[in-house]
Amino acid sequence: MKQQMTHEIQEQLAATRAALREMEICSSSGKTLQEEEEELRQLQQQVAARAAEMDTAMSESRSKLNDLLDPVAASSFHGGRVGSEEKTSNQEPTIFDSTALVNELIARAEKNPEENALYEKWTTDRSRKIAQLASYRDQQTVLRAQQSMQTFQQALAEVRENR
């Protein structure tokens, strides 16, 4: 029993000596506690600033992603930010939404002559396909038109991304 207590005390002494050595190593850096605390505050401020930047970047990315996923409800089509308003259904845009999209592309083409040829091709193609979609009766053709709309939206997203 006495040997066990002696052994435990020796282990505690060894642990205390090791802790003291670590404290000496840490204190040999020459910084006072106040300096360490000031450095900690500065680092916390830097972390907070970077977190705010990342939050801003994430919110911008989310809004851009929403614009790409739902170009009809995008803020550029409504002259303001949509914010937390979200489309309640996952339906494809109606013929009226698609027409508004084509009209917006035409307006953009007039503003930016470099992309005019690309927009003209898109608007011509979309106008033709939208007119056809209104007269279609069979499901196969409607599905092809919807796939065409998705391709168009992807191309539009690429153009927006390149700006």
ZAGUMAR-846908 format. One line per field, with one value per residue (C-alpha): residue number from 0; residue in three letters; x, y, z. Coordinates in Angstrom, 2 decimals, always signed. Layout:
% residues N
i: (NUM / ...) $
aa: (ALA / ...) $
east: (X / ...) $
north: (Y / ...) $
up: (Z / ...) $
This chain:
% residues 163
i: (0 / 1 / 2 / 3 / 4 / 5 / 6 / 7 / 8 / 9 / 10 / 11 / 12 / 13 / 14 / 15 / 16 / 17 / 18 / 19 / 20 / 21 / 22 / 23 / 24 / 25 / 26 / 27 / 28 / 29 / 30 / 31 / 32 / 33 / 34 / 35 / 36 / 37 / 38 / 39 / 40 / 41 / 42 / 43 / 44 / 45 / 46 / 47 / 48 / 49 / 50 / 51 / 52 / 53 / 54 / 55 / 56 / 57 / 58 / 59 / 60 / 61 / 62 / 63 / 64 / 65 / 66 / 67 / 68 / 69 / 70 / 71 / 72 / 73 / 74 / 75 / 76 / 77 / 78 / 79 / 80 / 81 / 82 / 83 / 84 / 85 / 86 / 87 / 88 / 89 / 90 / 91 / 92 / 93 / 94 / 95 / 96 / 97 / 98 / 99 / 100 / 101 / 102 / 103 / 104 / 105 / 106 / 107 / 108 / 109 / 110 / 111 / 112 / 113 / 114 / 115 / 116 / 117 / 118 / 119 / 120 / 121 / 122 / 123 / 124 / 125 / 126 / 127 / 128 / 129 / 130 / 131 / 132 / 133 / 134 / 135 / 136 / 137 / 138 / 139 / 140 / 141 / 142 / 143 / 144 / 145 / 146 / 147 / 148 / 149 / 150 / 151 / 152 / 153 / 154 / 155 / 156 / 157 / 158 / 159 / 160 / 161 / 162) $
aa: (MET / LYS / GLN / GLN / MET / THR / HIS / GLU / ILE / GLN / GLU / GLN / LEU / ALA / ALA / THR / ARG / ALA / ALA / LEU / ARG / GLU / MET / GLU / ILE / CYS / SER / SER / SER / GLY / LYS / THR / LEU / GLN / GLU / GLU / GLU / GLU / GLU / LEU / ARG / GLN / LEU / GLN / GLN / GLN / VAL / ALA / ALA / ARG / ALA / ALA / GLU / MET / ASP / THR / ALA / MET / SER / GLU / SER / ARG / SER / LYS / LEU / ASN / ASP / LEU / LEU / ASP / PRO / VAL / ALA / ALA / SER / SER / PHE / HIS / GLY / GLY / ARG / VAL / GLY / SER / GLU / GLU / LYS / THR / SER / ASN / GLN / GLU / PRO / THR / ILE / PHE / ASP / SER / THR / ALA / LEU / VAL / ASN / GLU / LEU / ILE / ALA / ARG / ALA / GLU / LYS / ASN / PRO / GLU / GLU / ASN / ALA / LEU / TYR / GLU / LYS / TRP / THR / THR / ASP / ARG / SER / ARG / LYS / ILE / ALA / GLN / LEU / ALA / SER / TYR / ARG / ASP / GLN / GLN / THR / VAL / LEU / ARG / ALA / GLN / GLN / SER / MET / GLN / THR / PHE / GLN / GLN / ALA / LEU / ALA / GLU / VAL / ARG / GLU / ASN / ARG) $
east: (+0.00 / +2.83 / +4.70 / +1.61 / +1.18 / +4.86 / +4.54 / +1.47 / +3.22 / +6.24 / +3.95 / +2.29 / +5.70 / +6.78 / +3.58 / +4.03 / +7.65 / +6.57 / +3.86 / +6.39 / +8.78 / +5.98 / +5.16 / +8.83 / +8.94 / +5.79 / +6.99 / +10.39 / +8.70 / +8.99 / +5.37 / +3.43 / -0.09 / -1.41 / +0.45 / -0.94 / -4.47 / -4.06 / -2.85 / -5.82 / -8.23 / -6.66 / -6.95 / -10.59 / -11.28 / -9.63 / -11.69 / -14.88 / -14.03 / -13.30 / -16.48 / -18.47 / -16.80 / -17.60 / -21.22 / -21.55 / -19.97 / -22.22 / -25.37 / -24.30 / -23.59 / -26.96 / -28.78 / -26.84 / -27.66 / -31.34 / -31.18 / -29.65 / -32.08 / -35.13 / -34.31 / -37.95 / -38.09 / -34.54 / -33.98 / -32.85 / -36.26 / -38.14 / -35.88 / -35.16 / -34.06 / -36.49 / -35.01 / -36.70 / -39.56 / -39.30 / -41.31 / -43.77 / -43.84 / -41.25 / -43.18 / -41.53 / -42.07 / -45.33 / -45.46 / -45.94 / -42.87 / -40.84 / -42.04 / -40.97 / -37.58 / -37.18 / -38.22 / -35.61 / -32.95 / -33.91 / -33.61 / -30.17 / -29.05 / -29.91 / -27.82 / -24.78 / -23.92 / -21.14 / -23.60 / -26.24 / -25.71 / -25.93 / -29.06 / -30.68 / -30.10 / -31.53 / -34.53 / -35.36 / -35.05 / -37.04 / -39.81 / -40.21 / -40.21 / -42.58 / -45.03 / -44.78 / -45.26 / -48.57 / -49.91 / -48.54 / -50.85 / -48.64 / -46.49 / -43.30 / -43.11 / -43.83 / -40.97 / -38.60 / -39.63 / -39.01 / -35.57 / -34.89 / -35.86 / -33.41 / -30.64 / -31.49 / -31.40 / -28.00 / -26.61 / -28.03 / -26.41 / -23.04 / -23.34 / -24.25 / -21.35 / -18.91 / -19.88) $
north: (+0.00 / +2.34 / +1.48 / +2.19 / +5.63 / +6.39 / +5.34 / +7.57 / +10.54 / +10.02 / +9.93 / +13.16 / +14.79 / +13.68 / +15.05 / +18.34 / +18.63 / +17.98 / +20.64 / +23.11 / +22.40 / +23.09 / +26.33 / +27.37 / +26.64 / +28.67 / +31.56 / +31.62 / +33.13 / +36.45 / +37.51 / +38.69 / +37.60 / +40.97 / +40.61 / +37.12 / +38.36 / +41.24 / +38.84 / +36.60 / +39.56 / +40.50 / +36.94 / +36.82 / +40.07 / +38.67 / +35.50 / +37.55 / +39.72 / +36.68 / +34.99 / +38.09 / +38.10 / +34.42 / +34.98 / +37.78 / +35.64 / +32.71 / +34.83 / +36.28 / +32.77 / +31.55 / +34.41 / +33.77 / +30.08 / +30.91 / +33.20 / +30.40 / +27.77 / +30.00 / +32.71 / +33.77 / +34.84 / +36.22 / +39.64 / +41.07 / +40.32 / +42.12 / +45.11 / +44.21 / +41.46 / +38.61 / +37.78 / +34.96 / +34.68 / +31.29 / +29.56 / +27.28 / +24.66 / +22.92 / +23.41 / +24.35 / +27.97 / +28.57 / +29.96 / +33.42 / +33.06 / +31.86 / +34.77 / +37.17 / +35.47 / +35.87 / +39.52 / +40.07 / +38.46 / +40.73 / +43.77 / +42.62 / +42.03 / +45.60 / +46.84 / +44.65 / +44.38 / +41.77 / +39.16 / +40.26 / +37.35 / +34.79 / +36.37 / +36.63 / +32.93 / +32.08 / +34.35 / +33.09 / +29.49 / +30.10 / +32.01 / +29.19 / +26.48 / +28.37 / +28.86 / +25.16 / +24.22 / +26.04 / +23.94 / +20.55 / +17.80 / +14.74 / +14.22 / +13.28 / +16.66 / +18.51 / +16.64 / +17.56 / +21.20 / +21.07 / +19.55 / +22.30 / +24.86 / +23.28 / +23.45 / +27.08 / +27.85 / +26.15 / +28.20 / +31.34 / +30.41 / +30.01 / +33.46 / +34.97 / +33.17 / +34.53 / +38.13) $
up: (+0.00 / +0.99 / -2.21 / -4.29 / -2.69 / -3.23 / -6.85 / -7.38 / -5.77 / -8.04 / -11.09 / -9.97 / -9.48 / -12.96 / -14.49 / -12.61 / -13.80 / -17.40 / -17.11 / -15.68 / -18.57 / -21.05 / -19.26 / -19.41 / -23.14 / -23.70 / -21.58 / -23.30 / -26.36 / -24.54 / -24.87 / -21.89 / -21.15 / -22.36 / -25.65 / -26.09 / -25.36 / -27.83 / -30.49 / -29.74 / -30.12 / -33.45 / -34.69 / -33.57 / -35.44 / -38.55 / -38.28 / -37.83 / -40.86 / -43.01 / -41.81 / -42.78 / -46.21 / -46.64 / -45.57 / -48.11 / -50.82 / -49.95 / -50.05 / -53.42 / -54.68 / -53.46 / -55.18 / -58.40 / -58.15 / -57.62 / -60.67 / -62.71 / -61.48 / -61.90 / -64.47 / -64.80 / -61.15 / -61.21 / -59.77 / -63.12 / -64.59 / -61.84 / -61.33 / -57.71 / -55.45 / -54.99 / -51.57 / -49.76 / -52.22 / -53.81 / -56.46 / -54.74 / -57.48 / -59.59 / -62.81 / -66.05 / -67.09 / -68.90 / -72.41 / -70.93 / -68.71 / -71.69 / -73.79 / -71.05 / -71.02 / -74.77 / -74.52 / -71.82 / -74.02 / -76.90 / -74.63 / -73.47 / -77.04 / -77.91 / -74.97 / -75.64 / -79.36 / -78.85 / -77.76 / -80.27 / -82.68 / -79.90 / -78.44 / -81.85 / -82.42 / -79.01 / -79.32 / -82.79 / -81.66 / -78.47 / -80.24 / -82.75 / -80.09 / -77.82 / -80.67 / -81.47 / -77.82 / -77.74 / -80.61 / -79.56 / -78.36 / -77.87 / -74.76 / -76.66 / -78.36 / -75.14 / -73.44 / -76.29 / -75.94 / -72.19 / -72.77 / -75.26 / -72.62 / -70.17 / -72.76 / -73.36 / -69.64 / -69.31 / -72.19 / -70.61 / -67.30 / -69.04 / -70.59 / -67.22 / -65.59 / -68.18 / -67.37) $
